[in-house]
Amino acid sequence: ARSHARETVVYARFWVQRKAFFFLTAVILPTAVLAYLGGAAILIAQGTAPNSVVAGSESPLSFLAGLMLTMMAMKFSYTDSLPKLGYLTMLDWYI
């Protein structure tokens, strides 16, 4: 014999909005500045631009390596504030 229990169904609607300005100022703008500095370091290493970006006699390639480490640290800090997904987003491809 089957007993028929009474089920209650509840419907809810949530409105969720992302804060795009936060990601523009905290993620995209600093990453763009680092990418610009990296491009300048490559031009300096090629000898096509004067050495005004890299301080002293430091090698532009070591400066570029420091920028890459900075980008990786920023990537790890950004992943804490973003939802975990099983695929790459546009932000992942940008960084």
CYANA upper distance limits for C-alpha pairs under 8 A (distance plus 0.5 A):
 19 LYS  CA     23 PHE  CA      7.61
 20 ALA  CA     24 LEU  CA      6.80
 21 PHE  CA     25 THR  CA      6.70
 22 PHE  CA     26 ALA  CA      6.22
 22 PHE  CA     27 VAL  CA      8.24
 23 PHE  CA     27 VAL  CA      5.56
 23 PHE  CA     28 ILE  CA      6.85
 24 LEU  CA     28 ILE  CA      5.44
 24 LEU  CA     29 LEU  CA      6.44
 25 THR  CA     29 LEU  CA      5.95
 25 THR  CA     30 PRO  CA      7.82
 26 ALA  CA     30 PRO  CA      7.19
 27 VAL  CA     31 THR  CA      6.67
 27 VAL  CA     78 TYR  CA      7.90
 28 ILE  CA     32 ALA  CA      6.55
 29 LEU  CA     33 VAL  CA      6.80
 30 PRO  CA     34 LEU  CA      6.76
 31 THR  CA     35 ALA  CA      6.63
 31 THR  CA     71 MET  CA      7.69
 31 THR  CA     95 ILE  CA      7.47
 32 ALA  CA     36 TYR  CA      6.64
 33 VAL  CA     37 LEU  CA      6.75
 34 LEU  CA     38 GLY  CA      6.59
 34 LEU  CA     67 LEU  CA      7.08
 34 LEU  CA     71 MET  CA      8.11
 35 ALA  CA     39 GLY  CA      6.71
 36 TYR  CA     40 ALA  CA      6.77
 37 LEU  CA     41 ALA  CA      6.67
 37 LEU  CA     53 VAL  CA      8.24
 38 GLY  CA     42 ILE  CA      6.81
 38 GLY  CA     64 LEU  CA      6.16
 38 GLY  CA     67 LEU  CA      7.25
 39 GLY  CA     43 LEU  CA      6.84
 40 ALA  CA     44 ILE  CA      6.71
 40 ALA  CA     49 ALA  CA      8.27
 40 ALA  CA     53 VAL  CA      7.78
 41 ALA  CA     45 ALA  CA      6.62
 41 ALA  CA     53 VAL  CA      7.71
 41 ALA  CA     54 VAL  CA      7.90
 41 ALA  CA     60 PRO  CA      5.68
 41 ALA  CA     61 LEU  CA      7.43
 41 ALA  CA     63 PHE  CA      7.55
 41 ALA  CA     64 LEU  CA      6.74
 42 ILE  CA     46 GLN  CA      6.73
 42 ILE  CA     60 PRO  CA      7.55
 42 ILE  CA     61 LEU  CA      7.87
 42 ILE  CA     64 LEU  CA      8.13
 43 LEU  CA     47 GLY  CA      6.80
 43 LEU  CA     48 THR  CA      5.98
 43 LEU  CA     49 ALA  CA      6.13
 44 ILE  CA     48 THR  CA      6.49
 44 ILE  CA     49 ALA  CA      5.43
 44 ILE  CA     50 PRO  CA      6.73
 44 ILE  CA     51 ASN  CA      6.46
 44 ILE  CA     60 PRO  CA      6.97
 45 ALA  CA     59 SER  CA      8.30
 45 ALA  CA     60 PRO  CA      6.11
 45 ALA  CA     61 LEU  CA      7.24
 54 VAL  CA     58 GLU  CA      6.90
 54 VAL  CA     59 SER  CA      7.97
 54 VAL  CA     60 PRO  CA      6.74
 54 VAL  CA     63 PHE  CA      7.43
 58 GLU  CA     62 SER  CA      7.72
 58 GLU  CA     63 PHE  CA      7.90
 59 SER  CA     63 PHE  CA      7.02
 60 PRO  CA     64 LEU  CA      6.69
 61 LEU  CA     65 ALA  CA      6.69
 62 SER  CA     66 GLY  CA      6.76
 63 PHE  CA     67 LEU  CA      6.85
 64 LEU  CA     68 MET  CA      6.80
 65 ALA  CA     69 LEU  CA      6.87
 66 GLY  CA     70 THR  CA      6.69
 67 LEU  CA     71 MET  CA      6.67
 68 MET  CA     72 MET  CA      6.81
 69 LEU  CA     73 ALA  CA      6.75
 70 THR  CA     74 MET  CA      6.66
 71 MET  CA     75 LYS  CA      6.63
 71 MET  CA     95 ILE  CA      8.06
 72 MET  CA     76 PHE  CA      6.86
 73 ALA  CA     77 SER  CA      6.84
 74 MET  CA     78 TYR  CA      6.61
 75 LYS  CA     79 THR  CA      6.82
 75 LYS  CA     95 ILE  CA      7.61
 76 PHE  CA     80 ASP  CA      7.57
 77 SER  CA     81 SER  CA      8.00
 78 TYR  CA     82 LEU  CA      7.10
 79 THR  CA     83 PRO  CA      8.07
 79 THR  CA     84 LYS  CA      8.27
 88 LEU  CA     92 ASP  CA      6.22
 88 LEU  CA     93 TRP  CA      7.44
 89 THR  CA     93 TRP  CA      7.03
 90 MET  CA     94 TYR  CA      6.65
 91 LEU  CA     95 ILE  CA      6.68
